[in-house]
Structures are given as structure tokens and as C-alpha cells.
Amino acid sequence: MDLLNSFKRTALTVFALTISILAYAQTGKISGTVTDKKTGETLIGVTVKIKGTTKGTSTGADGKYTIAALQDGKFVIEASYVGYATKEVPAVEVNGGGTTTLNLTLEESNSQKLADVQVKGVAGRESETALLSLQKNAIEIKQGIGIQELSRKGVSDVEEGLTKITGITKVDGRGLFVRGLEDRYNNLLINGLAVPSNNPFKKIIPLDLFPTDIVSVLETYKTFNSGLYGDFAGGTFNIVTAKGEKAVTKINIGTSFISNSTFKKFLRAEDATSFGSYLGFNGDGRALPKVFGKAPSAYTMSSNEALSQFGSGFDVDNGKAPLNTSVGILHTQKFNLENQRSFQYLISINTDNNFQIREGVDRFFNTAQGIYDNNLYTTTNRFSTNSSILGALNYVTKRLSLSFNAFYLKGTENLIQDQLGYTNSQATVNNTFIRLNQLQKTDFYTGQTFANYKITEDDAHSIKAGISYSKTKYQLPDRKSFRGSLIDENTTSVNYSGNSIYRQYMDFDGDFFGSGMLEYNFKFGNEDLTKAHKLSVGYNGSFNKVASNSRFVVSQNLASNTTSFDTNEPDQTLVNEIAQGNFTYREGSNATYAATMQESVNAGYVDLAFRFNDRLNLNAGARFEQSQRLTRFRNPGSFDEPFQRSTKNNFNILPAANLKYSITENSNFRLSASKTITKPVIMEAFPLEFVNPDATIESGNPNIVNSNNYNFDAKYELFPTSKEMFAITAFAKYLENPIERLFLQTAGSGGLQITYNNSKKAVLYGAEIEFLLQLSRINESLSNFSVGFNTSLMYTKTTIDVAKNSVETAAIGNDNTRKLQGASPWLINADIKHESDFTKKWKSTMTLAYNIYGERIYAVGTNGLDNYYEKPFGKLDFIWNNKLSGKWDLKLGVENILNPTYRIELGEESIIKIYENDLTVKDYKRGVGVSLGLGYTF
């Protein structure tokens, strides 16, 4: 509570200071519009500045610029743009604090006219100033971050890039939280088309798989419009891919060091040490032995079969963690053809690898006794790789635009995890040892085709269409573990009974995901179509089919029941034990081994954008969305039982309205109201039990239903200059049947079940505050500095369904309300930037960035236990980017400088008596990272 009060006081102080600064020094301005001399088109992203100084700005999406805070006097104005001759205008006078209008025309440089470099239109959207202008002019509440800002802040992947947007934080391994709401409430589009997740445990594909080289703009919608999919609560991300607006060939290499990992002792599976494993090509020998067939049959292997049919073993390589590395190649080209036609292509290839060690406690509580059930110290050695290939083709004429994109993303995670302590509340037996050897493989492919066509030459009537096909695969081949007693530092003893040696084979195949869209647009009511009303009528939808297959093979004692072996080299001992007839393997799969799910969405929508005048705009529309989720599965029991079917059909009418009122040329007031839904993550609704060797189980709930969401936003925003903004937003949501994570005691004892259920309802409301400020407002000596800050404050209240959530009622007593699971009450993102030109050929940008989130419920407690809380975690990063001679890029980064402890704790308000003093259930440190990147542009 003290932390929250202190935060509120700080936020109010910053807010008051910002208002004071923005109101200070209302001096003179120079403003105008920059156009192409030949075509008359406005130019986006032109640099306009006072010659010989760093004081200046860039033109926005409308080609306009303003240089503010000028004392009376005469100035030389300089305008520069790639592919155009630099223009100087001398003796531009500012008098009496007024505004001097200076419109500029630029002419293509003779040296550039024959080249393929013309940075116009879409390319301009990548700059920070252009994106601020687009944000200012958009009717819905929408923010974006472009490739320029991503580069400045040292961002190498899409997930990290989105954290630079107001109200978004990254939680290690769990994706992005928008306005404090976790991954479940997000949705992802690529170029406006739906795509699947490659991981059934995540709502959207992990965005750290996407390198920023392939990005033009990252868009985030925080308010709903009828053209978006109805699955919307936190935000919808749209990755607008790069198209190759100019001829570029670029090579990037990088390396990084992590303080608690690099050059430290590191364990790797024997099949994860080859050169191919650094590119994600390993694990071929981990297939299920053929003798077990395509369906479980409780088969027991013969000695010869157990010796010959496993392609990988338990041995691990005991070495040192090397430096992390990355390599990327980007090539783009643009050809300007006759009759205002052009052709562009882009190819991007990237690969990286990462070695990381995590150490900390892993616990859960025994609800019957109020003590630890498991109390383990966990050490994780994680070797991960990401590789991506993107190809893009674009053909543009005066009226037609065609685009073809293809992605392939491949990820692997090689994991050796050791757990030491006690289980089943047996505190006196504290040498229980569990070794997990796991390879996770993910594959994602998508191909997309788009077309935009102006039916009439003036663009009064237009049509756009797109279609995509995606295929995903998630695999855990031969996920093996052994469980026994640690005799000494190098020796483990195991029993063959009780599934002490365990091998799991899980495939989760997304064989088909298709999505498409078709939209007609009609502009009317004004001869100037930039000021006309707009009617949009369209369709978008998707179809997804996934199937799982999960098989288990366990040890079976024969002539003996125990053995001891070298912990890191058990294979030879196990081979001898099998050969001597002491144990073998048998299948232990149950009837739930196979399941399928089909999901479909079909929606029509209509949206009408009214421009009542230059100040008042209104978007009103409705989405008519039909969706279905069909699940086929068996319950545990007989393999002869028929598959059960669970069908969830929904038809939703989802209205949306967005109003924008321009109070002045540089300030807006916005209102938004809508109804949306939230769908569960695949695993949350999938009838599959995912078993871990420490007796924790994650299982889906096929009876879970979609949430209905009612959303309201009100926002005031001010853009003092093209590089500055201030905004404050109030928002509220009402959720029917919110989906939440629960921790349950498993039947009997000695286990924890992680599952999901619907609560009755939830209410949340809060505010966002954001500013981007040039410090030249305070003093001209600070003209190279700028500050960005954003924060979200939120209150939540969930009401429990006493009948459906009876196990939780035992934890909260007579009060059937609590906070919403997964929602942070506050979060902060802040950065300070310094830009300077050390020489004509050396440009430098330094950024110090910090983000932190407030305590939130990680999982709902049950059976008398309080909730499990994720504690505040703050991250401080420093990035120094340098541009040398126009060709070289050098980047130095220091990540997670403060190196705080990530921690989850049981709350202090359990109904049952807790006898343990330490309520921590999980903790670890990430370590401090130091990275160095070098790029060369040909």
C-alpha cells in the first residue's frame, strides 16, 4: 500500500510538472507545409531545422511542420530529405511571439533521379514524427512504433518493441500485458490478417520470434472498431511488414553476455551440441519408438527393443555457456517502371541463439497441513534458438497495389532442469532429485496475398482483399526425466517403479489455419476526398484446425528395482541394467492421448466515418460475428469409449463508436465505446493434461466459455510540436464470465493442478498518462535531450460464482469478490534520450529506459489458500546507437542493469493456518546483459 501511495504521489507530481512545462515559454513559431515540386504531393518525414543547430522537427503525415519556442530574430531554415536536394531559406523572421508561415517545395536531386530511392508514402510512416501525426489524425485510439524508433531504442525483436508503447509491459516467458491485462486478452494480426499461435500455451505467437528488420510499423489498437476481430479486450497488435521502399543490402552481427550465465557451468543434452543445433536443427533421434505403434496399447518392450529403438539418451554435456550470437541479412530493391508503376522486393534472413541459467525456489503448499508439499531448488539451463525467413513482393500502379508475403519462423528450446529438495511434504527427505531433459520445437509458416484497387481514379470507390494460409507445429519429442535421490554431487539413485524414469512425446499440429478479408470503401459528401465521409463494408474470418497426440513411456522394474549412476552420464548404466533384465520400458499413456479442436470465425461488418467538419469526426459501426469451437476428446478411462464432442456456438453483435473532436489544431478529445469478447488460449480450453516431473499438472477446461466485454475510453491528447505529445486517458471495462487461472490440489496428495475457469463478472477502470517532451523547453542547452513517460493505473473487482467456483469460495470466506487475476494495478514505462552529432559522419543516440509493473494475481488460490501474487519487477536498460559514415551501425546495450529478483508469493490471507515463514513459491534472477551489435549497409 505504501508503494502504491508513493507511486500515486510521484505520478501526480510528474503530471503537474508536465503541464507547467508545456505552458511555459509561449514564444514564436515557424510552420508550414513541404511538398514535392514536380507532383505537388506532401512529403512525410522531411527534416526541417534551424541551420547549424539541432533545433528542428520533421513533417507529419499531412506534410506539415512546426518549429516552436523561437525567440524573436532571423533564422536560416534548412529542409533535407532522402533523394531530394537540400533547400535553404535565409532570413526567415520571427516577431513578437507570433507564427511565421513558410511553405517549402523540394526538388529531386539530380544525383538521385536515376536511383531507386524515393522515401514517400508508406516509408514515411516508419519515422517517429510521422507516427505521432498518424496517431493525432486517427479517429480510434491507436498507437504505433516505427523502425526508426525501434532502431534508436536498440530493439531487436517485435515483443520488446511493443513495450515502448503506453501501457504495455513484457513478462519474461509470458508475453505482453496491455493495460496490466495478460496475454489472454490480446490478439495478433499481420498486415491486417489473422494468424495462429505456434504454442498452445500462448494466445498469440511469441513476438520475440519476429526480428525488427522485417517491420515497417507496429500498430496497437486499444479501442475496438468493427473491422477488427471481436476477440478484443487488452489490445490488438498489427505487424505491418516492410516492403523495400529503397535499394538496401544490410548485414548485422551481434553478441551478448549475461552475468549469471555466460562462461558459467552449463548443461546441454548430447544432441544439442552440434553446429546444426545452433540453427535449430536437432532432435531427429527423439521420435517415439515404432514398436509402440500409432495408438497406445500398454505395450511392454523386450530387452532388445529397449536397447535399440530409442534414438537419444539421458547423457548431458557438462561444459560452459558461450556468448550469445546473432546474424541477420536484409536485402531490398525497388524498380520504378513506366506509367507510374513500381516493383519492390525484400528478403530477410535472421538467426540467433541464447544461453541462460536460472536458479531459485519452486514450491507449492499442502492445503491439508498448511506446509510445503514440494520445496525444491531449481536450476535451469536453457539453450534457445530463433530463425526467421521473410520474402515480400510488391507491385504498384496508379490504381492497383499487389503484395505477396511469406514467413517461416523456427524456434527451439533445449532445457536441462535440476530440482533438489523434498516432495510430498517429506521435509526430512531433502535429497530428492529430479532431472528434466526437454527439447521444445516450434514451427510457423504463413503466406499472404493482398490487393488494393481504386475502382475510380480519384479513390472515391476502392476495394481491398487479402487471404492467408498458415501452418504451425509444436513438439516435445522424448521429453525425458528421472527422479530419485542425490547420493553425492555426481551420483543419483533411482527406483524403477512409480514412473521414476519417464519419457513423454507430445505433438500439437496446426495443420491448417486460413484467414481472409474483403472490404469495399466509398468516400462521399465532399469533393475534397480527404475531408469526405467514408463508408466501409466488409468481411473477415478465419478457420483453425489443431490436433494433439501425447504418449508416455515409463520404466518397468523386472529383476531389480533400484540402481545408481553418474548423474550426467546415466546411459551406460541404464543400458547394462536393461541388458541384464533388471528393467525395461512400457507405455503408460491414457485414453486422453489424442484430441482435436476446430475453431471458426465468420463476420460481416459495416463502419461509417462521418466528418461533420474539420474538428468533429465520428466512426460508428457494428460487427456481426459467428464463431464456433468444436472439441473431440476422451476422458481418462477406457480406450474403447467413443470420443466426446463439446461444441460452443456463438453469435455476437458487436457495436463500436469512436468520436474525435479537435479542440485546436494540436489537441484532441476522444470518446470510444464498444462491446467485444475474449476467447480462451487454446490450452485453457483443450482437454489435455500436461504433466511435469515435479507432480504439477496443467489441464484445460473444455467447458470454459467466452467472456463478453463492454469497453469505454475517454482521452485528451496534446501535440505541442511534431516531436512532442501529452495524453491522459480514462478507461473502464465490464467483463461477463472472465477467464482466470486457478491452482488446485490434485486428487489425493502430492500434486498441484493448474487449470482455468470462468468467474461471474469483473469490473475494471483506470487511467493512462503519457508524455513525450523535448527538454529544450526548459533550457536550450538541453536541446539534445527528450523524455518519454507513460503510466497506467487500474482498479479491478471480480465477483465469484459461488456455485461454479466452490473451491475458491473456501479460500475467500464469505466475501465473494477479489481482484481480477492477471491484472496489474499500475505500471510505468519511461525513457530519456540524448541525440547528438559528434562529427558530420558520426551520429549518436543514447537511451536510458525503465519499466515496472505492480503486484498482480498470478493464480487464484483455492481450498483455503490465498491467491498467488506476482510481485513488482522493474527493468532498467541502456542503449547507445551510433551511425558512422552513413554505412556502419554500432550498438551497445546494457540490459536489466538493476537485476531485481522475479518472485511469486502466496498471499498472507489464507483461511487455513500456514506454518511456513517464507511464502515465496517461485523466484529467480535474470542477470545483467551486455550486448554489442554491428551492422553495415551496402
N, C-alpha and C positions, 0 to 999 in steps of 0.2 A: 504493500500500500504506500510506504514512504517513497519507493522508487517511482510509482505511478504519479504521486503528487508532485515529486520533484520534476518529473518529465513534463507534467502539465504546466508548471511554472516556467520551465525553460521554453516550451513551445509558445506560451503567451508573450514572453519577453522577446523572442525572435520575431513573432508576428508584429508586435508594436514597433520594434526596430526597423523592420522592413517597410512598414507603412511610412515611418518617418523619413527613411532614406529616399523612398520613391517620391515623396512630396517635396524633397529638398532640391534646391538649386534649379528652379524652372528657368533655365537660360534659353538661348536661341537654338534654332534647328536649321538644317539644310535637308530638304526632302525632294523627292521626285520619282520619275519612272524611267527605267532603262529599257530600250528597245533595239531590235536588230534594224540597221539602216536599210537593208535591202527588202526585208519581208514585213517590217513593222511589228513583228511578234515581240511580246515582252520576254525578257530573259531572266531566268531564275538562277540565283546563286552568284551574281556578279559582285565582286568585291569593290566597294566604294569607300574611299578613305581620304583623310587629310594627308597630303603628300608629306613624306618624311616623318610620319608618326605612325603609331599603331592604332590610332583612334579612327574607327570606321565601322562598317557594317556590311551586310550582304543583302541583295534583293530577295524578296519573298516570292511566293507562288504567283503573285499578281505583278511581279516586276518592280514593285515599289521599294524604296529605301528611305530611311531617316537617320541622319547623324545628329544626335541630341547633345545637350549640355555644352553648348559652344558659347564662349564669351564673345562680346562684340569685336569685330575685326574682319580682315580679309584673308581668305584661305585659298590654297591651290587644291582642287579636288581631282583625285586620280581614280579612274574606273578600269578594272582589269578583269579579263575573262578568258578561259582557255579557248584558243582558236580565233581570238579577236585581237585587234591592235589595241594596246593600252591607250586610253584617252585622258588628257589633262585639260582642266578648265581653270585658268588663273583668275585671281581677284574676285572670288565669289564672296560677297559681303553679307555679314550678319549684323543687324542693327536692332537695338532696343529690345532684345529678348524675343524677337519675332521669328517667323518661319520664312526662310528663303527657298523659293521653288526653283529647282534645277533639274530639268528633264534631259536625259542623255541618250545619244544613239551611238551604237558601236558598229564598226565595220570589220568583216572578216579580214584577218591578217593575210597578206599575200603569200607568206611562207606556209600558211596553213590551209589555204583554199583547196590544194590538191590532196591534202591528207585526209585521213578518215576520222578526224577528231572534231566533233561538234557536240558540246555538252549542253543539251537543251532538254526541255520537257521532263521526262521521267528521270533522267540522270540528275537533274537538279533537285529532285525530291530527297536525294541522299544527304544533302547538307543540313546542318542544324538549323540554320536560319529559314530554309525553305520548309522544313518540317514544322517549325513554330508557326510559320504563316499558314500552312495547311491546317494545323490544329486550331488556329484562330478562326479560319473561314469555314471549317466543318460545322454541320448542324448538330451531329451527335457528339457525345463526349468521347473523344478519340485521341490517342497519343501515339507518336511514332519515334523511332530512333533509327538514324541512317548510318551508312557505312562510315561516313566521316567521323561521327561521334564515337562509334564503336572502335575505330582505329585510335582516336585520341585517348580514350579511356583504357586502352590496352586490352580490349575484349577479344577473345579468340573464338568463342562459341556463342550460339544464339541464346542459350539459357542465361549465361552471365550478362549478355547484352540487355535482356529484358528487365533485369534487376535495376537498371538505371532509370526506369520509368516509375512515376509516382505510385506508391502503394504496393510495390512488388518486391518480394524477398525470395531468396533461394535457400532451401533447406537441403542440406547435404544428403543426396541419395533419394530425396522425396519430391523433387521438382520445385515448381514455383507456387508461391502463395500470393494471391491477389487480394488486396484489402484484408489481409490476415486470413483468408479462406484457402484451404489446402487444395491440392491438385484435383480432387474430385469435382470441383466447381469450375474447372477450366475447359476450354475447347480449343482445338487447333485447326487452322486452315493453311494450306499452301497455295498461294495465288488464288485465294477465294474458294478453293475446293477442299472438301473434307478428306482427311487421311486417317488411317487407323493407328493405334499404338502397336509397337513391336514387343510390348511387355504387358502381359495380362494383369500385372500388379500395379500398373500406372494408367491414368486416364488418357494421357497423351504421350506420344513418343518422347523419350528424354531429349530435351532440346540441346543438351551439351554434345549430342552427336552431329549437330549441324555447324560446320565452320562458318565464320562470318564472311569468308571470301565469296560465298555463293549468295550473299544477301544484298539486296538494294535497300529495303526498308523493313523494319519490324513494326507492325501495327498492333496496337492493343485497343480493343473496344471495351469500354467499361459500362456503356449503356447499349441496350438492345435496339436493333432495328429489324424490320420484318424480313430483310434479305439474309440475315444471319440464321444459323441453325438454332432451334428453340432450346437446346441444351446450353444454358447460359445462366451464370449466377455470379461468379467472380469476374471472369473476363474471357474474351475470345481473342486469341493471337492469330495474326495472319502474317506469314512469312512471304514477302514479295521478293522473288528471286532476281538476281542480277541478270542483265540481258546482254551486256557487252556493248556499251554505248561508244566505246572508242577502242583503238588498237592498243592492246596491252599484253605483255608477257611478263609474269612476275613469279619469282621463286622465293619461298620463305623457308627458313630453317629455324629451329628453336630448341632450347634445352632448359631444364629446370631442376632445382634441388629442393628437397623437403627435409626440414631439420630433423624430424624424428624417424625418417625412413631411409634417405639416400646414404649409401655406403654402410648401412647397418645390416646385421644378420637378417637374411630374407629367405623364406622357404618357398619353393616352387615345385609343382608337380613335374615329374620326369618328362612328360610330354609337352611341357610349356617352356622348354629351354632352347628349342631350335630357332633358326633365323625366321622360319615361317610363322612361328608363334608371335613374333613382333608385328606381323601383318594380319594376325587373326586367323592364320591357317594352321590350326592344331586340333587335336581331339578326334581324329579319324578312327583311332583304335578304341573308342569308347562306346561302340554300338552294343545293344543288347545281344547276348549270345543267341545264335539262331536256334539252338536246341529248345528254347522256351516258346518258340512259335509266335504267331500273331495274336493269340488270345491266351490269358492266364489259364493254367491247368494244375497248379500246385505241384509242378514237376520238381523232382529232386535229381540233381546232376550226379552222374557217375564220377569216379575219380579222374578218369581220362578227360571227360568233358570239362570238369572244373579246372583242370590244368591247362587245357588247350584253347578254350573258347573265349577267354577274357583278353581283350587287346591292350589293356592298361592295368597297372597295379597301384599299390599304395605307397611306393617309394617316392621320396621327395628329394629335390636338390637343395642342399644347405649351402647357400652362397651369400653374396652381398647384393643389395639393391643398387642397380646402376642409376645414372642420371636419366631422367625422363627426356624423351626426344619427340620432335615433330617435324614434318616436312610437308610443304604444300606447293603446288604448281597451278598457276592460273593463266589461261590464255584466252583473250577475247579479240574479236576483229569485227569491224563494221565496213561495209561496202556501200557507198552511195551510188545508186543506179540512175538511169534516166527517168524523167517524168515523176520526180519526187518519190522515187522508190528507194528502199534500202534493205540490206540483208545483214543480219548480225548473227554471230555465233559465240558461244562461251563454253570452255572446258575447264573444269576444276577437279583436281585430284589432291586429296589430303590424307595423311595418316599420322597418328600419334600414339604414344604409349605412356603408361603411368605406373609407377611402383609406389605403393603406400602401405604403411604399417599403422594399425590402430590397436591400442591397448586400453582396457577398462573393465569395469564390472558388468555382469549380466545376471540379473536376478528376477525372480517373481515370488509372490507370497503365498503361503498356505492359509486359506481362509478359515480353516477349522481351528488352527492353533495360533494364528497371528504371528508366525515366524517365517523366515525364508523357506520356501520349498526348494528352489535352486539358488545357490550362491556360488557363482562361477566367475573367475577372472579370465577374460577372453583376449587373446592376441590374434589379430587378423593380418595376414599377408595377402595383399590384393594387387595383382598384376593385370591391368586392363589395357585394351587397345581399341581404337576407333579408326575406321577408314571410310572415306566417302568419295564418290564419283558423281559429278553433275555434268550433264550435257544440255545445252539450250540452243535452240534455233529460233530466229525471229525474222519475219518478212513483213515489211510495212510499205503500204502505198498511201496515196492521199486519203483513201476511204476504208481500206482494209488493213487489219493487223492480225497476223497469224503467229502463234507461238507454240513451240514443242519443247517440253522439258522432260528429262529422265534423271532420276536419282537412284543411287544404290548406297545404302548405309550398312556397314557391318561392324558389329561390336563383340568383343569377347571380354570375359572377366574370369581370370584364373585365381582361385581362392584356396588358401590353406589356413584353416582356423583351428586354433587350440584353445580348449576350455579346461580349466583346472579349478577344483573346489569340491563342493558336495551337492548332491541332488536328493530328492525325496525327503527333505528335512532331516537328513542324517548328518548333523553337524560334526559328529565325531569321526566320520569317514571323509576326511577333507582332501584325499588324494585322487578323487575321481577325475579321470582324464578322458576327454573327447576330442578326437581329431577328425576334421571335415576336409575333404579334398573335392573341390567343386569347380566345374567349368560351366559358365553360362555363355551361350552363344545366341546372338540376335541378328536377324537379317531383315532388312526393309528395302523394298523396291517400289517405286511408283513412277508411272509415266502419265504425262498430262498433255492435253491439246486444248488450245484456246483460239477463239476467233472473236474479233470486234469489227463490226461493219457499220459504216454510216449509210443508212438507207437513202438519205438525202444529203447532198453535198455540204449543206450548212450544219449538219449534225442535229437537226430538229428531230429526226427519227433515226434511231440506231438500235442495234441488236448485238448482244454478246452471248457466247455459248462456250461451255467447257466440259470436258469429260476426262476422267482419270481412272486408271486401274492400279491397284496396289496388291502386294503380296508380302506377308510377314511370316517369320518363323522365330519361335522362342524355344531353346533347347537346354536341358540339363542332362547331358549324357553321362552315364556312370558316375552319378553324384554319390560318392562313397564315404563311409565313415567307420571308425571303430571306437568302441567305448570300453574302458577298463580302469585299471589302477596304475598310477605312475609310481614305479618302484624306485627309480632314481632319475637323474637328469636325462639319461639316454635310454631307459628301458620301460616298457609298458607291458602289463599282464592283462589278458582278456579271457573271458569265458565265451564259449561258442553258443551257449543258449541265450535266450532273452533278446535275440536280434542284435547282439553286441557288434557283429560285423554286418554292415548294411549297405546295399547298393541300390540306387534309385535311377530310373530312366524316364525322363519326362519330356514330351514334345507337345508344343502348343502351336498349331499350324493355323495361320490365317490364309487359307488357300485363295480366297477371293474377297477383295473389297473394291467396290465400284462406286463412283460418285459422279454426279453430273449437274449442270445448271444451264438454264436458258432464260434470258431476260430481254424484254423489249422496253425501250425508253422513248418517251415523247416529251419534247420541250415545247411549251406554248405560252401565250399571253403577253409576249414582248418580242419585238423584232431583234432586240439585243439579247441573244440566247444566253449570255452569261447572267442575265437578270430575269430569265423566264422561269415559269413554273415547270415542274418535271413530274411526269407520271411513269412509274416503273411497275411492270407486271412480270412475274417470273415464276420459275420452278427450280427447286434444287432438292436433291435427295441422295441417299446412299444405301448400299446393301453390304452387309458384312457376314461372313461365314467363318467360324472358328471351330476347331476340334482339338480335344486333348486326349493324350494317351499317357498314362502314368503306371509304370511297372516297378515292382520291388523284388529284390533278391536278397535273402538273408542267410546267415550262417546256420548250419545244422550240425550239432555235435553227434559224433558216432562213437569211436572207441575211447575218445578222451573229451574233456570239457574245458580244458584250460591250456594256455601256452603263454610264453613271454617272448618278446622280440625287441630288436632295436627300433625305437620309435620312428626314426626317419627312414629305416630300411627294413620293413617287415616282410617284404615279398618272398625272400628266400626261405624264411622260417615257415610262412604260410604254405609255400609250395611243398616243403618237406612234410608238413602236417597233413596236407591233402593226400600226398603220395603214400603216407603211412596209414591212411584210413582213419585218421582222428576226427576229421570234419569234412563237410562238403557244403554246397550251396543248394538252397531250394527257393522256389518262388513263393513270395508272401503277399502278392497283390490281392486286393479285394474287388468286389463287384463294381466299385465306383471308378475303376481304372479308366473308363472311356466315357466321354460326354461331348456333346456338340451344342453350339449356340448359334442362332441366326438372328440378326438384328437388321431391321429395315426402317428407313425414314423416307417419306414422300410428302412434299409440302409445296403448296402454291402460296404466293404472296402478292400483295399489292401495296405500293407505297406512293404517296403523293406529297411532293415537296412544294409548298407554297412560298413564293417570295412576295409578301404583301407590299414591301417597299425595300429600300436599301438597308433598313435597320431590322426588320422583323421577318424571320423565316420560321416555317413550321413544317416538320415532317410528320405525317400521320399514316399509319398503315396497319395491316393485320397479316398474320401468318396462319395458314390452315394446315396443320401438321398431323399426319397419321404415322404412327410408329408401332412396331411390333418386336417383341423379344420372345423367341421360341427356344426352349431349352429341353434337351433329351438327356436323361441320366438314369442311373440305377442307385438306389440306396444301398448301404452296406448289407451284405447278406448273400443270397444265392445268386450265382451267375446265370441261373435259369429263369430268374424273374424278368418279365418284359421291361423295356425301358419306359420310364415315366416321362410325361410331357408337361411342361409348365409353359403356358402361353400368357403373355401380358400384352394386351392390345390397348392402345391409347389413341384418342383423337383430341387434339388441343387447338383451340382458337387462341392465338397469342397476339393481342393488340400491342402497339407501341406508338408512342408520340414523343417527339423531340422538338423543343422550341428554343430558338436562339434570338436574343434581342441585342443589337449593337448599341450600347449606351453612348459610346463615342467611337471614333474611328479605330481606337486602340483598346477598347474594352467591351466585353460581352457579358450578358447574363443568360444562363441556360436552365431549362427545365426538362426533365425526362421522366416518363412513367411507362411501365411495361409489365407484361406477365410472361414468364418463361418457365422452363422445367430444369431439373437436374437428374441425369441418369447415373446409375452406379458405374464404377470402374468394373471391367469385365470380371475380375477375380472376386469382387464384392458380391456378385450375383451368380457366380459359377459354382456348381455343385461338386467341388473338388477339395480334397483335404491335402494340404501341403505340409508334410511332416518334417520337422527338424530333429537332429540327433539329440538335442537337449530337452526333448519332450514338449516343445512348443509346436502348436498346430495352427495353421491359418486355413480357414474354411469359408467358402462363400455361402450366401443365403439366396437360393433361387426364388424365395417368396418376397424378396425385397421389391419395393415399388418406387417409381419416380417421385421426386419432390415437385411440388408446384411452388413457384416463386413469384412474389409481387414486389416490384422494384420501383424506387423513386429516387431521383437525384436532382439537386439544385446546385448550380455552380456560377461563381463570379470569377472572371479572369481579366487581367490587365496586361497589355503588351506595350510597355513604355517605349521600347525600341525593337528592332528586328532580332536582337540578341537577348532580350530580357522578357521575363514574364512573371506574373504573380497570380495565383489562383487559390480559391478556397471553395470546397465542395462539401455539401451536406448530403448524406445518403441514408436510405432506410430500406430494409427488406423484411418481408414476411414469408416464412417458409412453411408449407404444409408437408408433413412426412419427411423431415430432414433425415438424411442418411448419416449414420455415425458408426465409428469403430468402437468395439467393446472387447474387454478382457474377461474371459470366463474361466472358471475352474473346470477342468475336464472331468468326465465321469470317473469315479473312484478317487485316486490321488496321483500326485506326481506328474502333473501336466498343466499347461496353460493353453487355452484356445483363444485365438484372435478371430473374431467374426464381426458381422455387420448387421444392423437393424435400423428400422425407421422409428424415430420418435414421433410425438404427436404434432408439435409445431415449434417454431422458433421465431423470435423477433430480434432483429439487429439494426442498429442505427449508429451513425458516427459522422466524422468529418475528415477531410483531407486538406492539407495546406501545402502549397508548393510555391517556390520562387526560384528564378534564375536571374542573377544580378551581376552587372558589371561594376567592379569596385572603383572605377573611375568616377562614379557618382560621389564617393566620399572624398577622394583626392586624386588629382591627375597622375601622381606618382604611382598609383595603384592600377593604372590603365591596363596593365598586362594580366591582372587578376580578375577572376569571376568566381562566384559562389553559387552552387545549386543545393537546394534543400527541399525535401518533401517528407511529410509525415501523415500517418493515418491513425485516428483514434476511433475505437469502436466498442459499443456495449452490446452484449448478446444475452438472450434469455431463452432457454429451451424448456418446453413443457413435456413431461414424460407421460406416455400412455401406460397407465397403471396395469392394465390387463396384459398388454403385449410385452412390457418391459419389467416384469415382476422381479427378475433377478437384480435389476438395477434399483428398484424401489427399496430393496433390503439394504442398499448402500447409502441412500439419502434420507431414510426415515420417512417422516410424514410430509416433508416438503417435496413436491413433485416437480421442482424446477431447478435448473442449474445453467451454467454457461454452455454455449454451443461447442461441441467437440471440433477441434481443428482450427478454431478462430482465435487470432491474436488480438488482444485489446488495444495494442498500439505497436507501431513500427516506425523506424526512421531510416531514410537514405539521405546522405549528404556528401558533397564533394567540393573541393576548392581547386581551381585550375589556374596555372600560370603559363602564358604563351609568350614567346619571345623569339626574335631573330638574332642569333649571336653574330652571324655574318650573312651575306647575301645568299650563301649556299648552305647555311645551317639553321634550320628552323626547329625549335624545341617546344614541346608541350609537356608539362608536369601536372599530374592529377593525384590528389590525395582523397580517397573515397572511404566512407564508413557507412555500415548499415547494421541495424539491430532490430530484433522483434521482442515483444513482450511475452510473458508466460501464457501458455495455452494448454488446453486439454489434449494430450496425445491420444489417450484411450479412456473410455468410460469405465469406471470401476463397478464391480458387481459383488453380490454375496457378502455385503457388509464392508467391502473395501472402498476407500475414497477413490477419486479419479487419479489417473496418472498424468502428470504435468510436464510438458516440455519447457525447460527453463530458458530465460532470455539468453541470447547468443549474439555477440557483436563481432563484426569483422572489419578490420582496417587494412586497406590496400594502398600501395603507392605505385604509380605507373609513370615512366618517363619515356616519351616517344620523341624520336629525332628523325628529321628528314635531311639527308645530306646530299648535296649536289643534284637534287631533283631525281636521283636514281636509287639511292640507298635509304632503307628504313632500319633504324636501330631502336629496339625497345628493351627497357629494363623494368622488371616488375618485382615488387616485394608484396607477397600476399599473406593475409592473416597475421599481421605484424604482432598483435596482442596475444595471439594463440590462447584464447579462452577455452574452458572445458565445456563441451557439449554434454548436457545432463538431462535425464528424465527421472522424476521422483514421484513416489506415491504421496498423495496429499495427506494432510495432518488431521483430517476429519473422518476417519473410518469409524464405523459403528462398532466393529469388533475391536478388542484390545490388541494393540500391536506391541510386541515385546522387543523388537529390534530398534536400536538407536539411530541407525543410518537408513533413511528411506529411499536412498538412491537405487534405482533399478537398472540404469544404464548410464555410462559415461565414457568419454574418450577425448583426446586432443588431436586436432588435425595436423599440427605442426606448422611452422613458418615456411613459406615457399619463396624461393628466389628464382626468377626466370629471365632468360636472355633470348631475344629474338632478332634475327637479321633477315632483311628482305632486299631483293634487287629487282628493279623494274627495267626491262629492256626497252 
